[in-house]
Amino acid sequence: QLEGFERSFENEQIGELIADVRGYDISLSVIDILTNPPEKQRYSKIFCHCPFNLTLTDKNVIMKTLNEDFNNKVKRLRSEYVFIQRVLDSLKDEGKAIVFVPLGVLFCKDGFIEYLISNGYINAVIQFAPNILAGTSIPFAMLVLSFKNEKIKLIDAREIFTKSRWKNQLSSNDIDEISFAYFED
């Protein structure tokens, strides 16, 4: 059973159409999880492709709803941090989550990555080539999140892609190669 949250009514409608055409049983809701977190439902698997560098308009409201530990340790609020915190709040104890982030999130010296590392939330960081995601050409990383991690796998996948005319793509072989790197030491 799949459940999704989307900020945009139009994107929710497109998602419903795609799910219907492909025969997927997906329940989509239009909700802004930044200011109105959904009920405390917990999931075993979460995928989050949050908008990069989203401008936060209700910072005070958002800060009130964040985990106090997170709120007290981070000096600057980025939208990606809020999405990651929501993902962690919604993840079952034995669950895994995937979150796409721009590389700036990893290298910002504001305490966020240190917060994730010191709490054992990061399982792996996979860096991808630029120009793969729709709507942006910037390079990004995929964070694999779970709980009680003592080690972090770092995977450099910047050279693993298939060149196409306008966008770089990940072929099945590319995905297999990245997966192999993730599952092997």
Phi, psi and chi 1 to 4 in degrees:
 res  aa     phi    psi   chi1   chi2   chi3   chi4
   1 GLN       -  130.1  179.5 -177.3   -1.1      -
   2 LEU  -114.7  140.6  -61.1  172.8      -      -
   3 GLU  -132.7  136.5 -174.4  173.3    3.1      -
   4 GLY  -133.0  154.0      -      -      -      -
   5 PHE  -124.8  134.6  -57.7  102.7      -      -
   6 GLU  -137.4  137.4  175.4   58.1   55.3      -
   7 ARG   -76.2  -31.4  -67.7 -176.9   69.7 -150.5
   8 SER   -98.7  128.1  158.9      -      -      -
   9 PHE   -60.4  -41.5  175.7   75.8      -      -
  10 GLU   -62.7  -44.3  -68.3   80.3   14.3      -
  11 ASN   -66.2  -35.4  -72.2  -13.9      -      -
  12 GLU   -62.8  -42.6 -176.7  -90.9  -19.8      -
  13 GLN   -64.4  -42.5  -67.6  -64.4  -56.5      -
  14 ILE   -63.2  -42.6  -67.9  168.3      -      -
  15 GLY   -61.1  -41.5      -      -      -      -
  16 GLU   -62.1  -42.2  -68.0  -83.6   -1.8      -
  17 LEU   -64.2  -46.3  -72.9  171.0      -      -
  18 ILE   -62.2  -44.1  -68.3  170.4      -      -
  19 ALA   -61.5  -41.8      -      -      -      -
  20 ASP   -65.1  -45.7 -170.3   46.2      -      -
  21 VAL   -62.5  -39.2  166.9      -      -      -
  22 ARG   -87.1   -4.3  -66.4 -168.0  176.3  171.1
  23 GLY    77.7   24.2      -      -      -      -
  24 TYR   -87.2  142.1  -62.0  146.2      -      -
  25 ASP   -94.5   88.8 -178.6   19.5      -      -
  26 ILE  -123.4  133.0  -60.7  174.8      -      -
  27 SER  -104.3  115.7  167.6      -      -      -
  28 LEU  -109.1  140.0  -70.4  173.1      -      -
  29 SER  -126.5  142.4  -57.1      -      -      -
  30 VAL   -89.8  112.6  177.8      -      -      -
  31 ILE  -156.8  143.2 -173.8  170.6      -      -
  32 ASP   -93.6   98.5 -178.0   -9.2      -      -
  33 ILE   -70.7  -10.3   65.5  167.5      -      -
  34 LEU   -72.1  -43.1  -66.1  177.8      -      -
  35 THR  -103.8  -21.0   55.1      -      -      -
  36 ASN  -131.7   81.1  -60.6  -54.2      -      -
  37 PRO   -60.8  142.4    4.4   -5.6      -      -
  38 PRO   -65.7  168.9   19.5  -25.6      -      -
  39 GLU   -52.5  153.3  -72.1 -175.9   31.7      -
  40 LYS   -69.5   61.8  -71.8  -69.4 -176.1 -175.5
  41 GLN   -83.1  141.7 -179.2   76.2   18.5      -
  42 ARG  -117.3  141.9  -62.9 -178.3   60.1   89.8
  43 TYR  -124.1  152.4  -57.0   93.6      -      -
  44 SER   -85.8  -25.3   57.5      -      -      -
  45 LYS  -138.5  132.7  -65.6  178.4 -176.7  153.6
  46 ILE  -134.7  135.5  -62.1  175.3      -      -
  47 PHE  -119.6  128.8  171.1   78.7      -      -
  48 CYS  -134.3  111.8  179.3      -      -      -
  49 HIS  -107.3   81.8 -179.0 -177.5      -      -
  50 CYS   -75.9  151.5   55.5      -      -      -
  51 PRO   -64.7  135.7   12.3  -15.9      -      -
  52 PHE   -77.4  135.2  -66.2  170.2      -      -
  53 ASN    53.3   41.6  -59.2  -45.9      -      -
  54 LEU   -65.2  135.5 -179.4   68.5      -      -
  55 THR   -75.1  125.3  -58.9      -      -      -
  56 LEU   -93.7  121.9  -60.7  173.9      -      -
  57 THR   -96.0  -32.7   53.6      -      -      -
  58 ASP  -106.8   57.0  -84.1  -24.7      -      -
  59 LYS   -58.9  -38.4  -72.2 -176.3 -177.2  179.2
  60 ASN   -65.2  -42.5  -68.1  -25.2      -      -
  61 VAL   -64.7  -43.1  172.5      -      -      -
  62 ILE   -64.6  -45.0  -67.0  167.9      -      -
  63 MET   -61.9  -33.6  -71.8  -57.5  -82.9      -
  64 LYS   -66.5  -30.5  -75.0 -179.4 -173.2  174.8
  65 THR   -90.6   -6.5   63.0      -      -      -
  66 LEU   -80.5  155.7  -69.7  176.0      -      -
  67 ASN   -53.7  129.5  174.9  -37.5      -      -
  68 GLU   -57.8  -40.1  -79.5 -175.6   30.1      -
  69 ASP   -60.1  -46.1 -169.6   36.4      -      -
  70 PHE   -63.5  -47.8  166.2   80.1      -      -
  71 ASN   -59.7  -37.8 -170.3    1.9      -      -
  72 ASN   -80.9  -16.1  -66.4  -28.2      -      -
  73 LYS  -103.6  -15.7  -69.8 -166.8  173.9  149.7
  74 VAL  -102.8  128.3  176.0      -      -      -
  75 LYS   -81.2  -31.1  -61.3  174.4 -175.4  107.3
  76 ARG  -131.3  134.8 -179.2  177.2  154.9 -118.3
  77 LEU   -93.2  119.8 -177.8   63.9      -      -
  78 ARG  -112.0  148.6  -69.2 -179.8   60.0  132.5
  79 SER   -59.2  -36.3   60.5      -      -      -
  80 GLU   -61.3  -34.9  -66.2   87.3   -4.5      -
  81 TYR   -61.8  -41.3  -59.0  170.7      -      -
  82 VAL   -66.8  -43.4 -177.4      -      -      -
  83 PHE   -60.4  -44.2  -80.1  100.4      -      -
  84 ILE   -62.9  -42.0  -69.9  169.5      -      -
  85 GLN   -62.9  -40.9 -174.9   63.7   49.0      -
  86 ARG   -62.8  -40.7  -67.6  -78.7 -171.6  -97.2
  87 VAL   -61.5  -48.0  164.8      -      -      -
  88 LEU   -62.9  -38.2  -69.5  169.8      -      -
  89 ASP   -65.2  -26.0  -71.6  -15.8      -      -
  90 SER  -100.2    0.8  -58.8      -      -      -
  91 LEU   -92.1  133.1 -167.7   60.0      -      -
  92 LYS   -65.1  158.1  -73.3 -175.3  177.2  179.3
  93 ASP   -55.0  -36.8  -70.2  -17.5      -      -
  94 GLU  -100.6   11.0  -53.4  -55.3  -40.4      -
  95 GLY   -82.8  171.4      -      -      -      -
  96 LYS  -133.1  146.7  -78.2 -146.3 -170.8 -119.7
  97 ALA  -133.5  151.5      -      -      -      -
  98 ILE  -119.5  130.3  -58.4  -71.1      -      -
  99 VAL  -135.3  126.9 -179.3      -      -      -
 100 PHE   -84.9  133.8  -70.3  169.8      -      -
 101 VAL  -138.2  148.7  -64.3      -      -      -
 102 PRO   -68.9  154.4   21.9  -27.9      -      -
 103 LEU   -60.1  -27.9  -67.8 -177.1      -      -
 104 GLY   -56.9  -30.0      -      -      -      -
 105 VAL   -63.0  -37.6  168.6      -      -      -
 106 LEU   -74.5  -26.8  -59.3  177.4      -      -
 107 PHE  -108.3    2.5  -59.9  109.0      -      -
 108 CYS   -71.7  132.3 -151.7      -      -      -
 109 LYS   -95.4   52.3  -64.3 -176.3 -173.7  -62.9
 110 ASP  -113.9    6.0   58.1    9.2      -      -
 111 GLY   100.5   -8.7      -      -      -      -
 112 PHE   -69.8  -49.9 -177.4   69.6      -      -
 113 ILE   -62.9  -38.7  -68.7  -61.4      -      -
 114 GLU   -61.0  -38.8  -69.4   81.7    1.9      -
 115 TYR   -60.7  -46.7  162.1   78.1      -      -
 116 LEU   -64.8  -43.0  -66.1  177.7      -      -
 117 ILE   -66.5  -47.6  -67.2  169.2      -      -
 118 SER   -65.8  -23.4   66.1      -      -      -
 119 ASN   -94.3    1.9  -75.4  -72.5      -      -
 120 GLY    71.1   30.9      -      -      -      -
 121 TYR   -87.7  -21.9  -65.1  145.9      -      -
 122 ILE   -95.3  121.4  -59.6  177.6      -      -
 123 ASN   -91.7  -40.9  174.6  -90.3      -      -
 124 ALA  -156.8  154.1      -      -      -      -
 125 VAL  -126.5  122.8  177.9      -      -      -
 126 ILE  -117.7  117.3  -55.8  170.3      -      -
 127 GLN   -93.8  130.2 -175.2  177.0  -10.2      -
 128 PHE  -106.2  165.3  -72.1   88.9      -      -
 129 ALA   -69.9  156.9      -      -      -      -
 130 PRO   -70.0  165.5   21.7  -28.1      -      -
 131 ASN    65.8   33.4 -155.3   25.2      -      -
 132 ILE  -101.9  -43.0  -72.4 -179.6      -      -
 133 LEU   -76.3  144.4  -68.1  176.9      -      -
 134 ALA   -67.0  140.6      -      -      -      -
 135 GLY    87.7   -6.7      -      -      -      -
 136 THR  -155.3  153.5 -175.4      -      -      -
 137 SER  -111.4    1.6   62.0      -      -      -
 138 ILE   -72.6  151.1   66.1  171.1      -      -
 139 PRO   -71.4  153.3   21.1  -25.8      -      -
 140 PHE  -144.0  170.1   69.4   98.9      -      -
 141 ALA  -126.4  155.0      -      -      -      -
 142 MET  -109.7  119.7 -176.3  171.8   84.0      -
 143 LEU   -91.0  130.4  -61.9  179.3      -      -
 144 VAL  -102.2  116.1 -179.5      -      -      -
 145 LEU  -111.3  142.6  -56.2  173.3      -      -
 146 SER  -162.2 -172.6   58.9      -      -      -
 147 PHE  -109.3  155.2  -60.1  109.7      -      -
 148 LYS    62.0   39.0  -59.6  177.2 -175.4  163.8
 149 ASN   -84.3  130.3  -64.6  -64.0      -      -
 150 GLU  -101.3  -19.2  -65.2  177.3    7.4      -
 151 LYS  -129.5  154.9  -65.5 -179.6 -179.7  178.5
 152 ILE  -123.2  126.2  -60.9  173.0      -      -
 153 LYS   -84.5  132.2  -70.3 -175.5 -179.3 -170.1
 154 LEU  -113.8  120.6  -59.4  174.2      -      -
 155 ILE  -122.2  122.9  -60.6  167.9      -      -
 156 ASP   -96.4  102.1 -176.9   -6.3      -      -
 157 ALA  -109.7   24.3      -      -      -      -
 158 ARG   -65.4  -25.4  -69.4  177.0  -65.2  175.6
 159 GLU   -99.9    2.8  -57.8  -64.0  -38.4      -
 160 ILE  -103.7   95.7  -56.2  172.5      -      -
 161 PHE  -166.2  166.8   63.6   91.0      -      -
 162 THR  -110.9  123.0  -58.9      -      -      -
 163 LYS   -73.0  132.5 -171.0   86.8  170.3  141.9
 164 SER  -128.4 -177.6   71.6      -      -      -
 165 ARG   -64.8  -47.0 -174.1  172.7  180.0  167.1
 166 TRP  -110.0  -36.6  -57.7  110.8      -      -
 167 LYS  -129.6  146.9  -67.2  -66.8  -90.6 -177.1
 168 ASN   -74.1  150.6  -67.4  -32.6      -      -
 169 GLN  -132.2  159.7  -61.4  176.3  -14.1      -
 170 LEU  -107.6  113.4  -65.4  175.2      -      -
 171 SER   -80.0  173.1   68.2      -      -      -
 172 SER   -59.3  -40.3  -65.4      -      -      -
 173 ASN   -65.4  -39.2  -70.9  -21.9      -      -
 174 ASP   -62.0  -44.8  -62.3  -27.3      -      -
 175 ILE   -64.1  -40.5  -66.6  169.0      -      -
 176 ASP   -61.3  -41.5  -71.8  -15.9      -      -
 177 GLU   -65.2  -41.9 -172.2  175.1  -13.6      -
 178 ILE   -67.5  -42.0  -65.1  166.5      -      -
 179 SER   -61.3  -42.2  -64.4      -      -      -
 180 PHE   -59.4  -43.9  179.5   79.7      -      -
 181 ALA   -63.0  -34.7      -      -      -      -
 182 TYR   -70.8  -44.0  173.8   75.6      -      -
 183 PHE   -84.0  -14.5  -72.3  108.8      -      -
 184 GLU  -105.8  150.6  -64.8  -63.6  -40.4      -
 185 ASP   -80.6      -  -75.3  -25.6      -      -
